[in-house]
Amino acid sequence: MDSKRKEVIEEKRSTTIENPDFSIVWEGQPSGLTGKVLSALHLNFTWYKISKDELLISKGFFNRHTDSVELYLLKDPDLSESLWQRMWGVGTISVLVDSHCTSIRAGTVLTLKNITKAHEVRKLLRDYIEADVMERGISYYDKV
């Protein structure tokens, strides 16, 4: 395990009830052509956030809905970039929900669309997922 993952695990273990730490390690909105236009008009109401323990996807203006998924329930963050997205310097990150949680079924693929610096965000998400899985002592078995 490299030093970055050890650092993340130690940081997460230092959170207590007396010292709650709900820090967001990354947040962003859909970008690209339509995202930039909507953001300029203050009409982009979708936010993606990664904290130490969960992925948050918030949508809506009048009726805001936030999906919260614990990181240890996520698996295989993938990146895809269409030609149009590459022209605008964005990408789409897809992550598989591996187990049932409160509002999202197992096998669902969550997508973070038109993310700026998508390569770095995917790597960050992957590292935090792996650190959360290792901290909880979860092991996966593949069917052959």
Secondary structure by P-SEA (a helix, b strand, c coil): ccaaaaaaaaaaaaccccccccccccccccccaaaaaaaaaccccbbbbbcccbbbbbbbccbbbbbbbbccccccbbbbbcaaaaaacbbbbbbbbccccccccccbbbbbccccaaaaaaaaaaaaaaaaaaaabbbbbbcc
